[in-house]
Every structure is written in C-alpha cells, then in structure tokens.
Amino acid sequence: MLQTPYYLIDKTKLLRNMEKIAYVREKSGAKALLALKCFATWSVFDFMSEYMDGTTSSSLYEVRLGREKFGGETHAYSVAYADYEIEEVVSNADKIIFNSIGQLERFADKAAGITCGLRLNPQVSSSTFDIADPARPFSRLGEWDVAKVEKVMDRISGFMIHNNCENGDFDLFDRMLSQIEEKFGTLLARVEWVSLGGGIHFTGDNYPIDRFCDRLKQFSEKYGVQVYLEPGEASITKSTTLETTVLDTLFNGKNLAIVDSSIEAHLLDLLIYRETAKVSPNEGDHSYMVCGKSCLAGDVFGEFRFEHELKVGDRVSFQDTAGYTMVKKNWFNGVKMPTIAIKELDGTVRTVREFGFADFEQSLS
Ligand SMILES: Cc1ncc(COP(=O)(O)O)c(C=O)c1O
C-alpha cells in the first residue's frame, strides 16, 4: 500500500480525454497542444503524445520541458521574456508567440529562425472570476488595437487568442468566436495559423463535440488558417485523485476531520477561487468538514457526506485533482508533498516521484 498523501493519475481515465482530443483533431483539422501551465507531470507525456501534437508553454522552463519530454510541436509563449532567456527559448521552440508588440519588436531579430506570432486580446471572455479573466479591464494579456497590429503584420504569421475559461458552453464559445471574427477578421485573413488557446471543456460529458469540430473547420476554411487548440484542463479532466488519510477527528459544533494534506500546499486553486474539493459519491448519513493540516485557519477541503463515521486512518479521496495542482504544489508549513503515482492501463500502480526532507531543504537556502 502506498503511503498517503499521493496524487494518482489513472491512465484509463486519461485515455478517455485523449481519445476525444484525437477525434477533434481528426474531424476538425485542428492541432492540439498540451498547456503545460495546467499539467506538467511528464511521466505520462509518452502516453499523451500519441494523441496530441505537442505542447505550449508560459516560460522558458516550460518550453524546454515540452521539447525535452513531450516532443512534437513546441510553442513558446510568455507574458514577457527577459533578454537573458530569449536565445534558449528560441532554440527550444518551433513557434514563438509574443504577448505584446513591444516584445515582438524587441526580440524579432533573435527569433528570426522560427515562426513568430502575436497574442490578440478580443476583450471578451467567458470568465466569471476577475482574477482569471484575460479580458479584464486594462488586461496586459495581448494586443487589441487592429491599427497597431496592422503595422507589424510583416513580422508574424499567426495569432494566439486565449479568452475561454472553464467554458463548457458550446454556444458561448461559438458566439465569442463570431465576435473575434468581427473584430479581427481582416487580420485573420492575412495569417497562416491561429491558436484559440485553452479553456474550452470539449472533453466534458455531453459537450456537443461534433458541432465544435464543424465550427473549427469552418473557421479554418474561411480564413485559410491552421487552427490550434491549447487544452490544459480538458486534457486531464477527471483523470486524477488526491489520496489522503484522516489524522484526527474533532467535534467543534460540526464534525471535523483533519487529513494529511493541505489545500494551500496541494490544491491551491481551491483557495484562490474559493471552491471546494470533490469527494465521490458524497452520500451517506455522516457529514464532515474535511480540513488540511496546515496552520491556515481556512485550510478546508469542504463539507462532505460519508457512509460511515470517519476515524483516524480512514482514506479520503479527492476527485479531479490533475489540473493546476501538481504544478502549483509548494512546501508551505513543510507539509509532506504528495507522492505522484500512475495507475497503468492494466491496473498496476507505479510510483514515479516521492518527495522528502532533502527536497524541502533544497527548495530554500
Ligand atoms: C494562453 C493559454 N493557453 C492555454 C491555457 C490552458 O487553459 P485550460 O487549462 O483552461 O484549458 C491557458 C490557461 O490559462 C492560457 O493562458
């Protein structure tokens, strides 16, 4: 038995997403690049790379990881590159997408050997969180002024537009794409490729995947462009659990259970977006507030129902914990970092990484 806490990536579940991605590529002609910001656990990259075209990145280290561990097409993007990074970025990428005209002009000569693109900001998005809304007022994420972009068209051959955010609503995606076409249509007709970014939940249950494929194909044909998608969450959704063990129970007006993990350290987005973790089936007569072991008063996974009373040593398994979790885990409170394990297609479980005191110590000095 593996010692908790650990993230368990289930390849059978991952395969369901991969097959949907492969279907979309085949049917729409779009290429799919894994967004490493969401998921960068490279032990499953060999498996994923059979179904996807490559990776996209947010930094020098991500672009290098994509090239070294995933292969295929490697896109480089960053909100801003530093002078000391650019050569290494260019040497690890097939395409580089600049966030601003300023960065494009600064680095265009250094990037002359590879394909260059620019991020556009359509000023509409599906985000309901200001903090995650790329189209928020005064956003730094991409250029929106057509007249300004016109002036640098000779330096680029494509665009990246990322304005979907956890968007499971195809009609909303479709409407926003039409708004993009209205705003940027003249520019789109002049390039060879367009990346529509991530944030589209097309691998979700009941998503109208065929309508999605048709819309992408129509867009691609209308402007004569190769479409790219950058699925992060959609690639790994529902593939992974975080396995924890109850360390203590208390009654403080409510039943509380403390587990050997922490949302701040291991599922940070729950804290940022004020969401609760998912427990399945979340049924039964016994209700518990499940809490983390860090000192943060609000280190709470959520309130869930269980079939039995929880006691020390019981397992609590949190669902859907692949995206924006392992890439954001940290050493807050020195809480033991979860091991990373993979459940193979034949059901065998393999540990791929364990973290110990030496990792904690070496993360500081
Ligand atoms: C430029 C870009 N591409 C892709 C993604 C991946 O998004 P998601 O994980 O929601 O699919 C993001 C997420 O922020 C992004 O900013």
The ligand as a Tripos MOL2 file, in Angstrom:
@<TRIPOS>MOLECULE
LIG
   16    16     1     0     0
SMALL
NO_CHARGES

@<TRIPOS>ATOM
      1 C1         -2.5800   31.0420  -23.2750 C.3       1 LIG1
      2 C2         -3.2180   29.8850  -22.5800 C.ar      1 LIG1
      3 N1         -3.3670   28.7170  -23.2370 N.ar      1 LIG1
      4 C3         -3.9360   27.6410  -22.6440 C.ar      1 LIG1
      5 C4         -4.3830   27.6830  -21.3400 C.ar      1 LIG1
      6 C5         -4.9820   26.4490  -20.7320 C.3       1 LIG1
      7 O1         -6.2670   26.6600  -20.2590 O.3       1 LIG1
      8 P1         -7.1380   25.4820  -19.6660 P.3       1 LIG1
      9 O2         -6.3170   24.7210  -18.6830 O.co2     1 LIG1
     10 O3         -8.2930   26.1650  -19.0100 O.co2     1 LIG1
     11 O4         -7.5540   24.6310  -20.8370 O.co2     1 LIG1
     12 C6         -4.2610   28.8830  -20.6170 C.ar      1 LIG1
     13 C7         -4.7350   28.9860  -19.2220 C.2       1 LIG1
     14 O5         -4.6740   29.9750  -18.5670 O.2       1 LIG1
     15 C8         -3.6530   30.0100  -21.2480 C.ar      1 LIG1
     16 O6         -3.4900   31.1760  -20.5860 O.3       1 LIG1
@<TRIPOS>BOND
     1     1     2 1
     2     2     3 ar
     3     2    15 ar
     4     3     4 ar
     5     4     5 ar
     6     5     6 1
     7     5    12 ar
     8     6     7 1
     9     7     8 1
    10     8     9 2
    11     8    10 1
    12     8    11 1
    13    12    13 1
    14    12    15 ar
    15    13    14 2
    16    15    16 1
@<TRIPOS>SUBSTRUCTURE
     1 LIG1         1 GROUP 0 **** ****
